[in-house]
Amino acid sequence: MKQFINAKEDLVTEAIQGALRTAGGRLARLDGFPHIKVVVRTDWDKSKVALVSGGGSGHEPSHAGFVGRGLLTAAVCGDVFASPSVDAVLAGILAVSGKAGCLLIVKNYTGDRLNFGLAAERARAFGIKVRMVIVDDDVALPDLPQPRGVAGTLFVHKIAGHLAEAGADLDTVANAAQAVIDNVVSIGMSLDTCTIPGSPKEDRIGAGMAELGLGIHGEAGIEQVQFEGARHAMSLVVGKLAPRAGKGPYVALLNNLGGATPLEMSVLAEELARSEIGGQIRWMIGPAPLMTSLDMRGFSVSLLSVSPVQEEALRSAVAPGAWPGMQGFGDVDVRPLPDGLSPIQPLPSKHAGNAALLAKCCTLMIGAEAALNALDAKSGDGDTGSTLSTAARALVASTDRLPLADLTQLYRAIGLELSQTMGGSSGVLLAIFFSAAGDASANGAGPVEALKAGLARVQQVGGAQVGDRTMIDALAPALDALPQGVAAAAAAARAGADATAQITKAKAGRASYISEASLAGHNDPGAEAVALLFEGL
């Protein structure tokens, strides 16, 4: 797999260098590359308890991204998914620790426990007060004697960091950290494994499946489950967390494991709110990439049954920009539409023939979603099928509210519905099409002439003509042939759609931004949708 790296041996050191160049002078590194990779605060005076954490790289922004006022004092970075050496950890401790001492925050992996533990012993021999806490928040394997430390570690960083910044002594900071560890639970889910630089990708998770409870180093989860959408995924995650979480109220940390899009993460936040524990979640951290697993296309949820003192610590401001802060998690504030935009609902009426025709058209568009998306991906952004099917589903849902027996009002109602539910330029153009058809019908035009009036208005507003490689290439000839019957219209639409494959210079629409080589041999997806519609009638 292609990645924006040079040599895998230099990946971590080059990444640290790049991060430090954009840190505004707040961070520095120790002079120990490549074996000692330690990021430290530049504003640290050793008068307070130092917080040192770290582990293998590949979890960014953890841990170097959380070095700064209110969070970590130093981060000790290993190679990708590999614990840092004892010397590297010791260097970090010695660089930032003063009389107040040092707290090591360690995720519960064997390499981290051993290397950080031995470094702590050696630091004590230097006369430094050191305490170490082990985070074991992963509930994926409930019978495991040594649960893994995952994203719940960030609660420990934040609460301990707040107390250390406020001047609390080592025992107070360490005991508070342990109290968090005793009450935090986490679990993750992913649709794909991560890509370790320089290694072949492990395709362990099959098509249509998701893995529940996998580790942040790509370790296999407790089970693979059928993926049935975001709601089902979140319900499985919450089902594992709820029995192990405290009584609440909770702070939830919604973590992007690296490869999920912001849109997906927002959907998951909504599903967390709708879940069985949604009402007990008072605060949210994220959704954001916080403790990632390279490019893993997944998420994790961490829950902390929080006290008022811990709430205060989690709310406090910090310097690192990677920390998203904690926000209230509650009801959605819905305001009324401005005057004039609230839709005027038409008087519903029944008409079996029109209802059947509308249902058939919508079914055709929903069924063609994948094929039209695939076609659009060759000459656009791959969403024509989704846009049309979304509109079709909205029309199906609104059928009982439509004036089916009044063709004039039906055209206008469809146009209004599409203007509200169908995105992109297609939604606007089709809303104009049906609105203009309704106006023509109100002035006495028959069905075909009304639809032609709608087409003329679309051409006037959108500027596209036959030959410009748009849906007009199929719609115009279809409407011209419609007086001879649906079969004639379908044949004309098909001929028009197929002709677009030979038009390599689009003059309108998104295809006008695409190279001629990309367009050659592929029907315009809008024209293809029109052809499929008439052929299915």
KOLDRENKE-622288 format. One line per 4 residues: number of its first residue (from 1); their letters; for each residue x, y, z of C-alpha. Coordinates in steps of 0.1 Angstrom, whole numbers, plus 5000, padded with zeros to 4 digits. Layout:
! KOLDRENKE-622288
NUM) a) X Y Z  ...
! end
This chain:
! KOLDRENKE-622288
1) mkqf) 5000 5000 5000  5013 5035 4991  5020 5058 5020  5035 5092 5024
5) inak) 5067 5080 5041  5103 5077 5031  5120 5048 5048  5101 5029 5075
9) edlv) 5133 5031 5097  5131 5069 5097  5093 5072 5099  5090 5080 5136
13) teai) 5120 5104 5139  5109 5123 5108  5073 5125 5121  5085 5139 5155
17) qgal) 5107 5165 5137  5077 5176 5117  5055 5178 5147  5080 5199 5166
21) rtag) 5084 5223 5138  5047 5232 5140  5046 5233 5179  5053 5270 5182
25) grla) 5083 5265 5204  5062 5248 5231  5080 5214 5226  5115 5201 5222
29) rldg) 5131 5167 5219  5161 5152 5237  5192 5148 5217  5191 5110 5214
33) fphi) 5178 5102 5179  5172 5076 5167  5172 5053 5198  5160 5078 5223
37) kvvv) 5129 5096 5210  5116 5118 5238  5094 5149 5234  5093 5174 5264
41) rtdw) 5078 5207 5273  5100 5237 5269  5082 5257 5297  5088 5231 5324
45) dksk) 5107 5242 5355  5106 5208 5375  5089 5224 5405  5058 5203 5400
49) valv) 5051 5166 5396  5061 5155 5361  5039 5132 5341  5057 5108 5317
53) sggg) 5038 5085 5294  5044 5069 5260  5048 5036 5242  5049 5025 5206
57) sghe) 5042 5051 5179  5013 5048 5155  4987 5060 5180  4991 5097 5172
61) psha) 4982 5122 5185  4990 5100 5215  5014 5105 5231  5036 5133 5219
65) gfvg) 5006 5153 5208  4994 5156 5244  5027 5170 5258  5020 5205 5271
69) rgll) 5005 5225 5299  4977 5206 5317  4986 5172 5302  5019 5154 5298
73) taav) 5053 5167 5307  5071 5142 5284  5063 5115 5259  5087 5086 5253
77) cgdv) 5081 5073 5218  5090 5038 5205  5090 5026 5170  5056 5018 5154
81) fasp) 5038 4996 5179  5070 4989 5198  5077 4998 5234  5105 5024 5239
85) svda) 5137 5012 5255  5146 5014 5292  5172 5041 5284  5147 5061 5265
89) vlag) 5122 5061 5294  5150 5069 5319  5161 5098 5297  5125 5111 5298
93) ilav) 5123 5108 5336  5156 5124 5343  5149 5153 5318  5117 5165 5335
97) sgka) 5118 5153 5371  5126 5175 5401  5121 5172 5438  5083 5169 5434
101) gcll) 5089 5135 5416  5074 5118 5385  5044 5098 5377  5047 5072 5349
105) ivkn) 5014 5065 5331  5017 5031 5314  4994 5011 5292  4991 4975 5302
109) ytgd) 5013 4958 5276  5042 4936 5287  5069 4956 5269  5057 4989 5283
113) rlnf) 5053 4975 5319  5088 4960 5318  5107 4990 5302  5089 5017 5321
117) glaa) 5092 4996 5353  5129 4991 5351  5135 5027 5341  5115 5037 5373
121) erar) 5138 5015 5394  5169 5031 5378  5155 5066 5383  5149 5059 5420
125) afgi) 5186 5050 5422  5192 5086 5411  5172 5098 5441  5140 5107 5421
129) kvrm) 5106 5099 5435  5088 5078 5410  5054 5062 5410  5039 5042 5382
133) vivd) 5002 5034 5374  4991 5008 5349  4960 5015 5327  4940 4984 5319
137) ddva) 4907 4998 5306  4899 4974 5278  4869 4951 5285  4870 4932 5252
141) lpdl) 4884 4901 5270  4867 4901 5304  4886 4870 5316  4920 4882 5306
145) pqpr) 4942 4885 5338  4960 4915 5322  4935 4937 5303  4951 4960 5277
149) gvag) 4954 4997 5282  4937 5016 5254  4920 5050 5249  4908 5053 5285
153) tlfv) 4945 5062 5292  4936 5097 5281  4913 5102 5310  4943 5094 5333
157) hkia) 4965 5119 5314  4939 5147 5317  4929 5143 5353  4965 5137 5365
161) ghla) 4977 5165 5343  4952 5190 5359  4963 5181 5394  5000 5182 5386
165) eaga) 4996 5216 5370  4977 5228 5401  5007 5218 5422  4994 5186 5439
169) dldt) 5020 5163 5454  5030 5130 5438  5008 5108 5460  4978 5129 5454
173) vana) 4983 5128 5416  4991 5091 5416  4961 5082 5437  4938 5103 5415
177) aqav) 4952 5085 5385  4945 5052 5400  4910 5062 5409  4904 5069 5372
181) idnv) 4919 5036 5362  4896 5018 5386  4865 5033 5369  4872 5036 5332
185) vsig) 4862 5010 5306  4868 5009 5269  4862 4988 5238  4867 4993 5201
189) msld) 4853 4981 5168  4867 4983 5133  4857 4975 5097  4893 4969 5086
193) tcti) 4928 4962 5100  4955 4988 5100  4984 4991 5076  5018 4988 5093
197) pgsp) 5044 5007 5073  5067 4983 5054  5045 4953 5060  5018 4937 5040
201) kedr) 4983 4945 5051  4965 4917 5069  4931 4913 5054  4916 4895 5084
205) igag) 4882 4912 5084  4860 4899 5056  4836 4918 5034  4804 4928 5053
209) mael) 4820 4920 5086  4833 4941 5116  4856 4931 5144  4847 4938 5179
213) glgi) 4872 4943 5207  4904 4944 5186  4935 4960 5201  4952 4993 5192
217) hgea) 4981 4974 5177  4958 4955 5153  4955 4925 5176  4925 4904 5167
221) gieq) 4893 4911 5186  4870 4888 5205  4848 4881 5176  4838 4891 5140
225) vqfe) 4802 4902 5136  4780 4910 5107  4782 4947 5100  4746 4961 5099
229) garh) 4753 4998 5101  4763 5024 5127  4734 5018 5151  4740 4981 5154
233) amsl) 4777 4986 5157  4772 5010 5186  4747 4988 5203  4773 4959 5203
237) vvgk) 4799 4982 5218  4776 4996 5244  4764 4961 5252  4800 4952 5262
241) lapr) 4806 4984 5281  4774 4989 5301  4778 4959 5324  4813 4969 5334
245) agkg) 4808 5006 5337  4800 5023 5370  4767 5038 5379  4772 5071 5361
249) pyva) 4769 5098 5352  4794 5092 5325  4820 5111 5305  4823 5094 5272
253) llnn) 4854 5095 5250  4846 5087 5214  4879 5079 5197  4885 5076 5159
257) lgga) 4910 5048 5155  4925 5066 5125  4906 5058 5093  4869 5067 5100
261) tple) 4857 5100 5084  4843 5129 5105  4809 5122 5090  4810 5086 5103
265) msvl) 4822 5097 5137  4793 5122 5140  4768 5095 5131  4784 5073 5158
269) aeel) 4781 5101 5183  4744 5103 5175  4740 5065 5180  4758 5067 5213
273) arse) 4732 5093 5224  4704 5070 5213  4719 5039 5230  4708 5024 5263
277) iggq) 4733 5045 5282  4729 5077 5262  4708 5093 5290  4735 5088 5315
281) irwm) 4763 5105 5294  4767 5140 5307  4799 5150 5289  4816 5140 5257
285) igpa) 4853 5142 5246  4855 5139 5209  4846 5125 5185  4882 5129 5174
289) plmt) 4913 5109 5166  4929 5106 5201  4945 5072 5204  4946 5059 5169
293) sldm) 4959 5027 5154  4975 5041 5122  4948 5040 5095  4924 5016 5112
297) rgfs) 4889 5023 5100  4872 5020 5134  4863 5036 5166  4864 5031 5203
301) vsll) 4843 5042 5232  4856 5048 5267  4833 5055 5297  4843 5070 5330
305) svsp) 4818 5071 5359  4828 5106 5369  4828 5125 5401  4824 5163 5404
309) vqee) 4861 5167 5411  4870 5147 5380  4845 5167 5360  4863 5199 5370
313) alrs) 4897 5184 5361  4884 5172 5327  4869 5207 5319  4901 5226 5326
317) avap) 4919 5242 5296  4952 5227 5283  4978 5238 5258  4980 5209 5233
321) gawp) 4958 5216 5204  4952 5178 5198  4930 5177 5230  4894 5184 5218
325) gmqg) 4881 5195 5252  4850 5183 5269  4816 5193 5258  4781 5189 5273
329) fgdv) 4763 5159 5258  4726 5165 5257  4695 5173 5236  4697 5189 5202
333) dvrp) 4685 5225 5201  4660 5228 5172  4649 5263 5161  4620 5270 5138
337) lpdg) 4625 5278 5101  4624 5315 5092  4591 5329 5080  4583 5319 5045
341) lspi) 4604 5287 5045  4581 5265 5064  4566 5242 5038  4530 5246 5029
345) qplp) 4515 5212 5031  4492 5203 5001  4459 5187 5007  4465 5150 5003
349) skha) 4443 5129 4980  4442 5094 4967  4447 5081 4931  4457 5045 4927
353) gnaa) 4472 5050 4892  4494 5079 4902  4504 5062 4934  4515 5031 4916
357) llak) 4534 5051 4890  4552 5071 4916  4560 5040 4936  4574 5022 4905
361) cctl) 4596 5052 4896  4610 5054 4932  4616 5016 4933  4636 5018 4901
365) miga) 4658 5046 4914  4664 5028 4947  4673 4996 4929  4698 5014 4906
369) eaal) 4717 5031 4934  4748 5010 4933  4750 5008 4895  4746 5046 4891
373) nald) 4772 5053 4918  4797 5030 4901  4791 5048 4868  4793 5082 4884
377) aksg) 4826 5072 4900  4841 5070 4865  4832 5106 4856  4822 5124 4888
381) dgdt) 4821 5120 4925  4803 5087 4927  4771 5099 4943  4744 5101 4916
385) gstl) 4728 5068 4927  4728 5078 4963  4713 5112 4956  4685 5098 4935
389) staa) 4677 5070 4959  4676 5093 4989  4651 5115 4970  4631 5084 4960
393) ralv) 4630 5071 4996  4618 5105 5008  4590 5105 4981  4579 5070 4992
397) astd) 4577 5081 5028  4556 5112 5018  4532 5094 4995  4503 5096 5020
401) rlpl) 4507 5133 5022  4507 5140 4984  4478 5153 4964  4478 5123 4941
405) adlt) 4445 5130 4924  4454 5166 4914  4482 5164 4888  4489 5202 4889
409) qlyr) 4494 5201 4927  4512 5168 4926  4539 5182 4903  4544 5212 4927
413) aigl) 4544 5189 4958  4570 5167 4942  4591 5197 4934  4588 5210 4970
417) elsq) 4597 5176 4984  4628 5173 4962  4640 5208 4971  4640 5198 5007
421) tmgg) 4654 5162 5005  4675 5159 4974  4710 5174 4975  4734 5187 4949
425) ssgv) 4726 5204 4916  4703 5175 4906  4680 5182 4935  4677 5219 4925
429) llai) 4672 5211 4888  4645 5185 4894  4627 5207 4919  4626 5234 4892
433) ffsa) 4615 5208 4866  4585 5197 4886  4576 5232 4899  4576 5245 4863
437) agda) 4556 5215 4851  4530 5223 4878  4528 5259 4866  4523 5248 4830
441) sang) 4496 5223 4841  4478 5250 4860  4477 5270 4827  4460 5241 4809
445) agpv) 4490 5221 4795  4485 5184 4792  4509 5159 4810  4535 5157 4782
449) ealk) 4535 5194 4775  4537 5202 4812  4568 5180 4815  4583 5197 4784
453) agla) 4577 5230 4800  4596 5218 4831  4625 5207 4808  4626 5241 4791
457) rvqq) 4628 5258 4825  4656 5235 4836  4675 5243 4804  4670 5280 4809
461) vgga) 4682 5280 4845  4709 5253 4842  4722 5262 4807  4726 5226 4795
465) qvgd) 4715 5216 4760  4713 5183 4741  4749 5173 4734  4764 5188 4766
469) rtmi) 4766 5153 4783  4739 5157 4810  4706 5141 4818  4691 5164 4791
473) dala) 4706 5141 4764  4682 5114 4775  4653 5134 4789  4647 5157 4759
477) pald) 4644 5129 4733  4623 5108 4757  4597 5136 4761  4597 5142 4724
481) alpq) 4589 5105 4718  4565 5101 4747  4533 5109 4727  4541 5077 4707
485) gvaa) 4541 5057 4740  4564 5047 4768  4583 5021 4747  4592 5048 4722
489) aaaa) 4602 5072 4749  4624 5045 4765  4641 5037 4732  4648 5074 4726
493) arag) 4661 5078 4762  4684 5048 4758  4698 5061 4725  4704 5095 4740
497) adat) 4721 5081 4771  4743 5058 4751  4753 5087 4729  4768 5105 4758
501) aqit) 4796 5078 4760  4810 5093 4728  4808 5129 4741  4842 5134 4757
505) kaka) 4840 5171 4761  4812 5179 4786  4799 5214 4785  4778 5214 4817
509) gras) 4776 5196 4850  4803 5180 4871  4816 5161 4841  4828 5194 4826
513) yise) 4856 5193 4852  4868 5158 4842  4894 5150 4816  4883 5137 4782
517) asla) 4901 5104 4788  4881 5097 4820  4848 5104 4802  4854 5083 4771
521) ghnd) 4833 5052 4768  4811 5059 4799  4775 5070 4798  4766 5101 4817
525) pgae) 4751 5089 4850  4722 5114 4849  4713 5104 4813  4716 5067 4823
529) aval) 4692 5073 4852  4666 5087 4829  4670 5058 4805  4667 5032 4833
533) lfeg) 4636 5050 4845  4618 5050 4812  4629 5014 4804  4615 5002 4837
537) l) 4580 5018 4832
! end
